[in-house]
Amino acid sequence: MAPPSVIVVGGGAMGSSAACELARRGHPVTVLEQHDMQHARGSSHGSSRIVRLAYADPFYVRLAMTARPDWDELQRHNDVEVFRRTGGVDHGPRELLEPFAAAMDAAGAAYEWLTPGEASRRWPGLRFDEAVLFQPDAGVAHPDNTLAILQRDARAHGAQWHPHTRVDGINQSTDGVSVVAGDRTFTADQVVVTAGVWSHRLAGLPADDAIQVQPAHFVPVDSESPWPTFIHRRTDERGRELPEAYGLPSPDGVKVGFHGGGKLVDPDDRDFAVVDEEVADLRAYVGQWLPGLDPATLEPGTCLYGGLAEDDFIIDRTDRLTVAAGFSGHGFKFVPLVGRMVADLVAGTAQPEPRFTISAHRTTT
Ligand SMILES: Cc1cc2nc3c(=O)[nH]c(=O)nc-3n(C[C@H](O)[C@H](O)[C@H](O)COP(=O)(O)OP(=O)(O)OC[C@H]3O[C@@H](n4cnc5c(N)ncnc54)[C@H](O)[C@@H]3O)c2cc1C
C-alpha cells in the first residue's frame, strides 16, 4: 500500500524536519507555511543554537544522546556548516550542577569536572569562579542552514511547499483531512501540525504562552580564542537562584542571553522592540563575566519562545492528526529526531512517548 499523503502545517524547524523525513519515506507531502520558507517571525531563525546533553532529568539526557549523532550525520553530508562540536560547560555553585551530573551519570553521558583554573586556561574569554561541568560532545547547530538543507532535501523527495499560506482550520473525516487556508482547501490522508506557538489554535492543545526573548551578539576581543557553549547557573548574595545566562559562539560573534524573562506577546502582532533594560543587563553581565567579549559591540535580536522549559514536549497523534509542539527554548537540538518521531507516528509504527502525549499535558496544566 502506498504511504499516506500528509499535509504539514508550519514549515519551521520541526515542520521542515518532519516534511523531509516523511518525503524521504515516500509520503506525498504538502507543507503550508503562513510566512516565507525561512523567516524571523517564529522560533527557528538565526545562526546558532546550543546542542547539549546536560539536563537535570535523565529522560532528556537520553533523548539528547539519541539526537546528538544526527548532527554529525547531517554535517557529514553537507558542505555548509550545520553543526560544530565545541564542547560545552555548565558552571556555578556545585550544588546547582550536581543534579545535571547525576542525570548524566544515570544516562551514561560523558562529562568531566574542571577546576576554575583549568577552565580559564582552556577558555580565556570566560571567567569561572566555582564548579565547572564540561561536556565534550556539546556544540552549536546553525538553524538557517539546517532549515535550508531540510527544505531542499524534502523538496528533492517531492514535498510541495506553499509559503504565505495561513491555515485557518483543520477538519478530519473518516476519509481523510481537509485543511482550509483562506479560500483554498487542501486534502490529504493525514495532517501534521508543527506550528510552534500557534499550534494550540489548530490542534486543540492547552493554550501556550508566546514569549519574546532578546539575546544579543558580541564581538570577541581575540578572534582566535576558543569558545565553548556555556550555561552559567547563578545565585545572588542571599543564595537565591538568578536567571541562567547562556552563550555560544556563532558566525555572528558570541551570542549571550538569559533564560527566563522576556515579555508575553501576541505572535501575530509583535513589535520586535528591543528592551533597553535587558540590553543593560546583558552588557553588565558581559562586562563582569566574559572578559573575552567587548560589551560595547552588543547587537540585539528578538526571538519567540513557546511554553515553559519545565514542560515536556508534545509529540502525539489523535486519529489523522499528529502534532509536534511545545519545544520552548530548548527544542532545536532535537530537530532531526523529532522528524523521525513524527514520521513513525504518521506511519503507525511507534506509540507516542507517554510524557509527550496530549493527555499528559492536560493533567499537568
Ligand atoms: C532565542 C532562542 C534561542 C534558542 N536557543 C536554543 C538552543 O540553544 N538550543 C536548543 O535546542 N533550542 C533553542 N531554542 C529553541 C528552538 O529554536 C525551538 O524550540 C524550535 O526552533 C521550535 O521550532 P518549531 O518548528 O516548533 O517552531 P517555529 O520555528 O516557530 O515554526 C512554526 C512555524 O509554523 C508556522 N505557522 C504557525 N501557524 C501557522 C498557520 N496557521 N498556518 C501556516 N503556518 C503556520 C509559523 O509561521 C512557523 O514558521 C531557542 C529558541 C529561541 C527563540
Ligand as a Chemical Component Dictionary entry (heavy atoms), coordinates in Angstrom:
data_LIG
# 
_chem_comp.id                   LIG 
_chem_comp.type                 NON-POLYMER 
_chem_comp.pdbx_formal_charge   0 
_chem_comp.three_letter_code    LIG 
# 
loop_
_chem_comp_atom.comp_id 
_chem_comp_atom.atom_id 
_chem_comp_atom.alt_atom_id 
_chem_comp_atom.type_symbol 
_chem_comp_atom.charge 
_chem_comp_atom.model_Cartn_x 
_chem_comp_atom.model_Cartn_y 
_chem_comp_atom.model_Cartn_z 
_chem_comp_atom.pdbx_ordinal 
LIG C1  C1  C 0 16.337 32.938 21.096 1  
LIG C2  C2  C 0 16.163 31.450 21.063 2  
LIG C3  C3  C 0 17.225 30.660 21.442 3  
LIG C4  C4  C 0 17.100 29.275 21.435 4  
LIG N1  N1  N 0 18.169 28.535 21.794 5  
LIG C5  C5  C 0 18.104 27.192 21.715 6  
LIG C6  C6  C 0 19.260 26.421 21.989 7  
LIG O1  O1  O 0 20.321 26.969 22.297 8  
LIG N2  N2  N 0 19.167 25.070 21.892 9  
LIG C7  C7  C 0 18.001 24.446 21.538 10 
LIG O2  O2  O 0 17.979 23.209 21.485 11 
LIG N3  N3  N 0 16.878 25.165 21.255 12 
LIG C8  C8  C 0 16.908 26.512 21.334 13 
LIG N4  N4  N 0 15.807 27.267 21.043 14 
LIG C9  C9  C 0 14.533 26.595 20.773 15 
LIG C10 C10 C 0 14.330 26.156 19.343 16 
LIG O3  O3  O 0 14.876 27.089 18.449 17 
LIG C11 C11 C 0 12.829 25.953 19.146 18 
LIG O4  O4  O 0 12.361 25.018 20.110 19 
LIG C12 C12 C 0 12.494 25.434 17.755 20 
LIG O5  O5  O 0 13.092 26.241 16.771 21 
LIG C13 C13 C 0 10.974 25.392 17.582 22 
LIG O6  O6  O 0 10.665 25.085 16.232 23 
LIG P1  P1  P 0 9.169  24.933 15.744 24 
LIG O7  O7  O 0 9.227  24.419 14.351 25 
LIG O8  O8  O 0 8.371  24.165 16.755 26 
LIG O9  O9  O 0 8.546  26.415 15.782 27 
LIG P2  P2  P 0 8.667  27.606 14.706 28 
LIG O10 O10 O 0 10.047 27.775 14.257 29 
LIG O11 O11 O 0 8.004  28.795 15.309 30 
LIG O12 O12 O 0 7.826  27.079 13.470 31 
LIG C14 C14 C 0 6.418  27.097 13.436 32 
LIG C15 C15 C 0 6.014  27.521 12.046 33 
LIG O13 O13 O 0 4.603  27.369 11.890 34 
LIG C16 C16 C 0 4.137  28.448 11.101 35 
LIG N5  N5  N 0 2.697  28.601 11.350 36 
LIG C17 C17 C 0 2.106  28.903 12.518 37 
LIG N6  N6  N 0 0.764  28.958 12.379 38 
LIG C18 C18 C 0 0.503  28.675 11.081 39 
LIG C19 C19 C 0 -0.700 28.594 10.325 40 
LIG N7  N7  N 0 -1.906 28.808 10.881 41 
LIG N8  N8  N 0 -0.611 28.291 9.015  42 
LIG C20 C20 C 0 0.611  28.065 8.431  43 
LIG N9  N9  N 0 1.783  28.148 9.113  44 
LIG C21 C21 C 0 1.726  28.444 10.419 45 
LIG C22 C22 C 0 4.963  29.626 11.618 46 
LIG O14 O14 O 0 4.951  30.708 10.721 47 
LIG C23 C23 C 0 6.328  28.985 11.773 48 
LIG O15 O15 O 0 7.099  29.084 10.592 49 
LIG C24 C24 C 0 15.881 28.660 21.044 50 
LIG C25 C25 C 0 14.802 29.462 20.650 51 
LIG C26 C26 C 0 14.936 30.836 20.646 52 
LIG C27 C27 C 0 13.771 31.663 20.213 53 
# 
loop_
_chem_comp_bond.comp_id 
_chem_comp_bond.atom_id_1 
_chem_comp_bond.atom_id_2 
_chem_comp_bond.value_order 
_chem_comp_bond.pdbx_ordinal 
LIG C1  C2  SING 1  
LIG C2  C3  SING 2  
LIG C2  C26 DOUB 3  
LIG C3  C4  DOUB 4  
LIG C4  N1  SING 5  
LIG C4  C24 SING 6  
LIG N1  C5  DOUB 7  
LIG C5  C6  SING 8  
LIG C5  C8  SING 9  
LIG C6  O1  DOUB 10 
LIG C6  N2  SING 11 
LIG N2  C7  SING 12 
LIG C7  O2  DOUB 13 
LIG C7  N3  SING 14 
LIG N3  C8  DOUB 15 
LIG C8  N4  SING 16 
LIG N4  C9  SING 17 
LIG N4  C24 SING 18 
LIG C9  C10 SING 19 
LIG C10 O3  SING 20 
LIG C10 C11 SING 21 
LIG C11 O4  SING 22 
LIG C11 C12 SING 23 
LIG C12 O5  SING 24 
LIG C12 C13 SING 25 
LIG C13 O6  SING 26 
LIG O6  P1  SING 27 
LIG P1  O7  DOUB 28 
LIG P1  O8  SING 29 
LIG P1  O9  SING 30 
LIG O9  P2  SING 31 
LIG P2  O10 DOUB 32 
LIG P2  O11 SING 33 
LIG P2  O12 SING 34 
LIG O12 C14 SING 35 
LIG C14 C15 SING 36 
LIG C15 O13 SING 37 
LIG C15 C23 SING 38 
LIG O13 C16 SING 39 
LIG C16 N5  SING 40 
LIG C16 C22 SING 41 
LIG N5  C17 SING 42 
LIG N5  C21 SING 43 
LIG C17 N6  DOUB 44 
LIG N6  C18 SING 45 
LIG C18 C19 SING 46 
LIG C18 C21 DOUB 47 
LIG C19 N7  SING 48 
LIG C19 N8  DOUB 49 
LIG N8  C20 SING 50 
LIG C20 N9  DOUB 51 
LIG N9  C21 SING 52 
LIG C22 O14 SING 53 
LIG C22 C23 SING 54 
LIG C23 O15 SING 55 
LIG C24 C25 DOUB 56 
LIG C25 C26 SING 57 
LIG C26 C27 SING 58 
# 
